[in-house]
Amino acid sequence: MAILQTKDLAVGMMVAQDVYSKAGQLIIRKDSLLTRQMIAHLKYYFIDEIEIHDGELPEEIQHALESRTQIENTQLDRILKSPEYKVFKKDYTANVNMLQNSVNDIILRNTPVNPPELIEQTVRIFNSGDSYFSLFGMLHSMKQIDDSTFAHSVNVAMISRLIGSWVGLDEEDLDNLTLAGLLHDIGKCQIPDEILMKPKKLEKTEYEFVKMHAQFGYDFIKNQDLDRRVKRAVLHHHERCDGTGYPFGYKLEQLEDFECIIGIADVYDAMTADRCYRSGLCPFEVISFFEQEGLQKYHPKYITTFLQKIANSYLNSDVLLSNGAVARVVYINTRLTRPIVQLRDKTFINLLDHPSLYIQSIV
């Protein structure tokens, strides 16, 4: 066993002893595998350190992991076999290819950006889904096929447009926001693949070079006839409201709406690519990730709307709890990761009152 600081914990580590809050509540049971929700929960209760198992996982824990993976794959398989997915895949792939060709023309031939062409196809795909619930599922499933910078940019454009529609932006603003999402990472074309796709942690010098993509992207389009908010979003989408972002360390009062919205969409999509949000279909790992990062990093209006909408989309969905029970989400509490659920025997559990229970997956 080893004692680790909470700040050093990682998803997948196994807890060696029951963890209690300072008030005596059981927060995490012994032999639980840490999730982002659990780590965020430890910070919420100001737990500084816990004991972690060394060595291989016990057989029963391995079986539990296999069961969870099977549930996630079943959910993904359901999407991949749907008629809607086949149409989405065709249109999505065409959109990614068009974006790649357009970006290459902008960079190599200094071709003017063609906003109507870029926006039209993305908006058509955006409008093809019957709900934002299905949109997130489709976007995640496409990661099995294409997780390139261009696919990421299409995803960010659609997620940003979704957030913009939730907060009431008009059609013209939504179109410009969509364009900003499509172009936000154009500067990554200046970063060599051996750095951009490096499987290991980047060296400090490599990371500093990657951070320059925001400036590279702005330089590509700064003289183009585009809405100034689009240009700003390309330059500032990695800024954070608490001043911890880059390239300039701007704070909330220095940032504009587009860059704040795209910053949230960018983190969300990058997070799903890293499998932080396991199946891409359970909102509670997403919320925990943002909680763990620090909600103060993001614009209060947009991060609150984003997380609440995701959580509320799962009302009446069946979920797998950390104790192996299947339940249905019936009410979303103010603390979004701790809803009220109903078990198969019709009894209700308020997860606010049961800190050691967590939602693992959507069934």
N, C-alpha and C positions, 0 to 999 in steps of 0.2 A: 504494500500500500504506500501511497505517497500523498502528502498534503500539498495542495495547490491553491494559490491565490485565485479568487474568482475571475480576475482579469486575465488569467492565463489558461482558463478552461477552454476546451474545444468540443464541438459537437461530436458525439460518438464515444466519449470517455464514459466509463462505468463508475457509478458512485459506490463507495465502499461501506458507508454507514448512513443510517437515516439522518436527514438534515432537518433541523427544527428552526423555526423563527425564534426571535428573542422572547416572544410571548408564549412559546411552547407549541406552536402549530407545526404539524408535520408538513414540510414543504416538498421534499423529494425522498422517496423510499430507497432503501438500500438496494443495490444491484440494478438501479435504473440507468438506462443509457441517456446521456445528456443530449437534449435538443436545444435549439436557440431559445425556445420558450422557457425551458428550465433555467438556462443561464441568465436570461432577462429577469426571471422570477427571483433568483438569488440576489441580484442587484437591487431589485425592488424592496426586498426585505433586509438589505444591508448586511448580507452574509459575506464576510471577507475571504473565507477559505473553507474548503471541504476536503474529505479524504477520497482518493481515487484509487481504484484497483489497477495493479500492474498486470501484464501478461495477457494471455488469450481470454476471450469471453467465454463464460460458462455455456454449456450446451443449450439450456433453456432460453438464454438470451439470444443465441444464434437463431433458434427456431422462431422467436418473436420477431427478429429482424427479417427473416425469410417471409413470415406471414405478412408483415407490413409491405415488403417489396411486392409481394404477389397482389395485394390489394391495389397498390399504386399502378402496377402494370395492367391490371384489369380495367381500371378507370381510363388509362391512356389508350388501351386497345379498343375500348368502346368508342372513343373519339376517332381513332384512325380508321375504323370500319364504317363510319357514318357517311352517307351520301354528301352531306354538307362539307365534310372534310376534303373530299376529292375535288370539289369545286374550289374551295378555299386554297388548297395546295397549288392548284394550277395558276390561279390569279396571283397568289402571294409570290410564287417563284418568278413569274413574269415581272412583277413589281420590283423585286430585288435585283433582277438582271437589268431592268431599265435604269434603276438608281445607280448601279455600278457603272453602266455605260455613260450616264450623264456626268457622274463624278470624274470619270477618266477624261471626258471631254473638257470639263472645267479646268482640271489640273494640267493636262498635257497640251491642250489646244487653246486654253484661255477662252473657251466657248461661254457665252452668256448663259446663266441659269435660266431654265424655262419653267417658271413656277406652275402655270396651268397644267403642263404635261406631268410634272412630278406629283402635284397635289391630286389631280383627277383620279388616277388609278388607285392611289392610297385611300382616298375617300370612298371609292366604290367598294373596296374590300371592307373598309370599316363599316359601311352601311349594310353589308351582306348578312351579317349575323343577326340573330333574333334577340340577343341580349349581351350585355357586357360580360356576363358569366361565361357564355360560349366563346366570346372573343378571347378572353384570357386562356381558356382551354385550347383553342386553336393555335394561338401564338406559342404556347408552351410546346404543343405537339410538333410544331415545325422545327423546334430545336433539335429534334431527332435527325433532321435532314440537313439543316443549314443554320450554323451558329456563327456566321461570318460577321464582320463589321457592318456590312450592308444590310444583312437580315436584322441585326441589332438596331440599326437606324430606322428601318421600317417599323419594327416593334415600338420603338420609342416614339415615333411619330403618331402611331395609333393610340398608344396609352396616353400620350400628352393630349391628343384630341379628345379622348374620353374624359380626362380630368377637366379640360376646358369646357366641355359640354355640361358637366356636373355643376360648374360654378357660374354658368350662364353667359359664356362668351358668345358674341354674335358670329354669324357665318364667316364674315371676312376675317375676324380675329382667329377663328378656328382654322381657317385655311393657312394663315401666316404661321400659326403655332405648329401646324402639321408640317409645313415646309421647314421650319426651324428644327423640328425633330429629325427630318430626313437628312438635313445637312450638318447636324450637331457634331458628328465625329469625322467630318471630311478631312480634318487634319491628320488623322491616323494613317492616311495613305503615305505620309512622310516617315512613318515609323517602320523600320525593317521588321519582316515577319519573325526573324529569330528572336527579337525582343517582344513583339506584340503577342506572339503565340508561345512564348517560353513556358514550359510546364512547371518550372520551379519558381520560387520567389525571386523577384527582380533584385539585382544589386542596386545600391543607392543611386549610382550614376545612371543606370538604366531607367529607374523609376522617374528620376528628374527629367530625363529625355522624353519619356512617355507623356509626362505632364505638359510638355510643350505643344502637344497636339492641338490644344485649345487655341493657342496663338497661331500655329500653322494654319488651322482651319479659317480663322478670322482673316488672315492675310490673303487667302485664296479668294475670298468673297467681298472684302471690304470695299472694293471699287465697283462692285456690281450694283445694278439697279434693283435693290431689294429693300423691303421694310427694315428700318433700323433695328427693330426688335429681333428680327431673325439674325442679324449680324451679332447683336449683343449676346443672344442665346448661345451661339457657336463659341464665343469667347468666354462666357461666364457660367456655362452649365455645370462646372465643377466647384463653383463658389458655394459656400454654406452660410446660413444666416447667422451663425455664431462666430464667423471669421476664420474658421479652420480650413476653408477650401483654397482653391488656387484658380487662376495665377496671381491674383492680387490680394487675397485675404479679405475680400469685401464682406460687409455685414448686412443684415436685413434691410436697413434704411438705404443702402447703396444698390440694392438689387431690384430688378423689375420682374413682373409677373411671368413672362415667358421663360426666363432662365430658371426661376424657382420651380415651375411646373416641369420643365424638361429635366431638371436635376433629379426630381423624384422619380420620373419615368425611367431615367437612365439607370439609377441605382436599382430600381425594381427589376428591370430586365437583366442587368448584369448579375444580380443576385440569383435569379432563377437559372441562369446559365451555369453558375457555380454550384447548383443543386443545394443552395441554402434553403430553398423553399421546395422541399423534396419532389413531390409530384407536380408542382405548379398548380395544384387544384385546392390546396388547403390554405385559407387566408391567415391562419393563426401564426404560422411560422413567419410569414411576411411581416405581420404586425410586430412580432417579437424582435425581428431583425431591426426594424426602425426604432423600436423602444431601446434596444441595446446600443445602437449607434448614438442615440440621443435625439429625441424629437425636436430639440431646440435648434438642431442643424437645419431644419426645413421650415418653410413658410407655414405658420400655424393654420391659415385658412386652407391651404392646398393639401397639406399632409393629413389634417383632420378629416377633410372631405374624402380623400383617397382611401384612407384606412377604414373609415366608417362604411363607405360604399362596398368595399370588398367584403368586410365582415357581414354586413346585412344581406349580401347576395347569397349567403349560405343558410339563411333561415329555412327550416324544414328539410335540411340536408342530413343524411345519415353520416355519422362520424365514428371512427375507431378511437376509443379512449386508451390511455396508457396502461390500464389494468386488463385490457383485452375485451372489454364490453363494447357493444355497439349501441349507440344512442342517437337521438335526433335533436338537432339544435332548434330550440323553441323560442329563445329570447336572447337578444344581444345586450349584455350589460354595458355600463359606461366604460368599464375596463374590458376592452374588446376581446382580449384573449381568454376571458373567463365567462362564457355564456351559460345560460341555463339549458340543460339537456334533459331529454326524457328517455329512459331506458326501455327496453323491449317489454318489461313487465309493467309499464305505464307509470313507474315512479319517476319523480323529478330530482335532479341534482343540480344545485347551483354551484358551479365550479369556483365561485368566489369563496364558498364555504369549505371547499375541499382542495386546498393548495397542492396536494400531492397528485392530483389527477390532471392529465393534460390530453388535449386532442392531438392525435398523431396523424390521422389521415382522413380524407373524405372517402366514404365507402361507395 
